[in-house]
Amino acid sequence: MKNADLQSRKDAATPRGVGVMCNFYAERAENAELWDVEGRRFIDFAAGIAVLNTGHRHPKIIDAIRAQLDRFTHTAYQVVPYASYVELAEKINHRAPGDFAKKTALFTTGAEAVENAVKIARAATGRPGVIAFAGGFHGRTLMGMALTGKVAPYKLGFGPFPSDVYHAPYPNPLHGVSTADSLKAIETLFKADIDPKRVAAIIFEPVQGEGGFYPAPADFVRGLRQICDAHGILLIADEVQTGFARTGKLFATQYYDVTPDLITIAKSLAGGMPLSGVVGRADVMDAAAPGGLGGTYAGNPLAVAAAHAVLDVIDGENLCERATVLGDRLKAKLATLKADVPQLADVRGPGAMVAAEFCKPGSHEPDAAFTKRVQTLALERGLLLLVCGVYSNVVRFLFPLTIQDNVFDEALAILEDVIREAVGVAA
């Protein structure tokens, strides 16, 4: 089987709207490495877009799925429930931030989690409005697109979108947006666009994902909490990408001294199996009437079994601590390049949720071409990197937290070589 043959078949059989980064096809994978159908090896610093914090095919996760296969694969939890769903909800409730009674509902995708968080917030408050942020990403469903603060490629040609969704700027010191600017913009929305008494929720990412891996400053999150408390608004933290050890804590919101009312979770929750959820205040979670939440595949038993194993692996292999260790090593490597790489404008991120932002030398003008060059050269050398940011000028690093030290060192060496080579090409 050849990659070129599969590429031709893909182009003929699938729509162009499903964008695909690589022109090769996976054959097998193990931990932080994968091999294509022609036998070429790649180091995976994309991890299925933050889904594989526990790596490809972790043995404990494979064993858990296999054991569940021998019992049953589907009943529809809303028809015939099963203990593993309840037990996973209990674990998440216990470990999610907040010193209050919590409940968890399970779904299938991150977008589903966001949709249901908005539904829950509207049911609990009796209000329609939702405030999100520029640069945010919350999914490709209609509500997810409405909340997302990035037009291309997510919103092109898909409108109109649900109403009563508003956007404010997200703090971005590199590009001149302060916490005060963001919070003032919300107050301006209350004056110009929507009465705060009509706002059900404010949704934010503790670290923006697609938007460029910008961490939310502590005073910004504190300000959001104050605004919400003053007006009876619910605060939703979208932890679809930040959750499950990526940032050095199980939940990124554990870095803050305030707690959201609802948290959306997905991606690395189930180690590659489709599973998501909403966890939050018990009284808020109970606002929806019976039958108002759910889905045919929501809380699939195979995915739930995988999630139990993921939590065991995170604890047993100290992945929160390892995320910080690996992230520090990566940031230290990038810091050594700054003197020789004038395009490297910023290195940031908590734990292993690290980003390198590239701008034109001597400015803060995004340099998407240089960033693409780094990504392309890395791919040619067998290192998978993802680009993000509103201007596509940020490389985000999402390696499995279980990556072997020697493979990680190999990847860092490739990364240094390709960044230096990209500088030479730019010169």
C-alpha positions, 0 to 999 in steps of 0.5 A: 500500500502506498501513500500516494494511492491512498491520497488519490482515493481520499480525494475522490471519496471524502470532501475537502472540508475535512482538512488533513495536515499530512499526506501519509497514512498511519499504519501503527503507533506506540506511545509517542511514535507512529509509522506510516503505511510505507514504514516511515517513522514519526515522532508525534508532537500532535497527539491527536490534537491533545487527545493522547496525554497517555500516549498511543496504545497505553497497555493499561488502557488497551487492557481496560477496553479489551476487558469491557469488550468481553462484557458489552459494548453498548446499551445506551446509558439512558436505556440500561445504565451501567456502574462504570458510568456512575463510578467515573462520574464520582471520580470526576466529581471528587477531583474537579475543583470546587468545594461544593457538591458536583455532578457529571454528565458524559457525552461523546465529543468536546463540541457536545460538551460545550453545547450541553454546558450552554443548555445547562446554563440556560436552563439554570438561569432562565437566560439566553445570552452567552459571552465568549472570547476572541481567539477561543475555540469551542467546536464545529457545531452551530453553537460551537462555531458561534462561540468560537472567536476565529472565522477562518476556517471554522465559520466560513460559509456556515452562517447564520449562527445562533443568536445571543452570543457575544465576544470580548477580547481575550488578554494577550500582552504580546499583542497589547490586550491587557486584563483590564482591556478584556474586563472593560470590554465585557462591561461595554457589552453590558452597556451596548449589546446585552443586559447582564440580566439576560446573560446565562454564562461566560465561557473561557479557556484557561489556556486558549487552544486554537487561539494560540496557547495564551494562558488566562492571567489569574487576575482575568479569571478573578475578574470574570468570577466577580462579574459573574457573581455580581450579575448572577451569571455562570462561569464555564471553563472549557477544559477540553484541551487543557484537562487531564495533566496537560498543564501540570495539574489535572485541571488547569483551573486548579491554578486559580483561586476561584472556581468555575460553575461548570467545566467541559472536558474531553480529549485526553479524558479517554486516551483516544476513545470518544468521550466528553463531559460536563462537571459542575455545581450539583444544583446547576447540573440538575436544572435540565429536565429528565431527557434534556441531556444525553445522546445515543452514544453518550458515555459509551462503555468502552470509552468509560473503561478507557477513562478509568484507566487514564485516571489510573495512569495519570496517578500511577505514572505521575503525569502531572509532575512529568508534564511540568518536567517535560514542559520546562525542558522544552521551554529551556531548549527554546530559550537557548534559541532566542538569541539566534532566532529573531522570529521567536517572539514568545515561549509560553504555557503551563506544564506541557501546554507549551507554545512558540510564537513567531513574529517578523524580526523586530516587531510583533507582526505575526509571521505565518510563513516562517511558522509554516516553514518550521512545521514543514521542515519538521515533518520532513525530518519525522516530527509532527507539529501543529500550528495554531493562532488566529494568524497561524503563527504559533507552534503548539507542542502536544507530545504525549506525557508518557514519551520516553526521554530518549525520544523526547531528546531526539525530538528536541534536537530535530526541533532545534535543527529545523528552527535554525534551518528556517532562519537560514531560509528566511535570511 
